Amino acid sequence: MKKISILFILFAGLLDAQKLTSDELSIINQGNADSALPIYQTTDAHQHKTLLSISSEINPTDSNTAVLVKRMKESLLSTDGGVGIAAPQVGINRKVIWVQRFDKEGTPLEYFINPVIVWRSDLQNLGPEGDLSIPDFRDQFYRSKVIQLEYLDLKGQKYSEIVEGFTAVIFQHEIDHLFGILISDKKEKEKNDSYKKVDAYQKSDLNKR
């Protein structure tokens, strides 16, 4: 009986932790529910603080989550060529992202609730990245070539998939946002890191014989 009570308390605590705050609800439901939410910028001190904060999980079946997801898509569509966006970029420190799927026909935009990278390859690619929240900043970054992702949809259904290439880069960039990691800070931290260039398709000496 004690075990059941403890489990119930833990479950209730988890649900309570996922509840949106009054401030979050105010942002999500401000103005027209079909319109884009403003994208936060690092040039504003308050908005920058939100962008640097760690996000928590969100209840996928909450009707307000659906509104947030919809408005985040509008925010992304309002940009000039943006390929992904995370909830902190619209002022909500919750685990929601949108990603353009260049690995699928038609390169559709798809949302992901409480996404988690459960595995990433040691092999990395070096490529250019910019950020909707950092004006006039673009640089080269190392990202894992392949990742395994787990996430939920708005019905609470759980999914797992392997993603690679440029789409994997977008996922890693947006999920970094959920941990308060900006590429401007990432570049500073990587200054002392060393990487060895390898040809992923180079045959081994054994195969050359």
Secondary structure, 3 states (H helix, E strand, C coil): CHHHHHHHHHHHHHHHHHCCCHHHHHHHCCCCCCCCCCCCCCCCHHHHHHHCCCCECCCCCCHHHHHHHHHHHHHHHCCCCCCEEEHHHHCCCECEEEEECCCCCCCCEEEEEEEEEEEECCCEEEEEEECCCCCCCEEEEEEECEEEEEEECCCCCEEEEEEEHHHHHHHHHHHHHHCCCCHHHHHHHHHHCCCCCCCCCCCCHHHHC
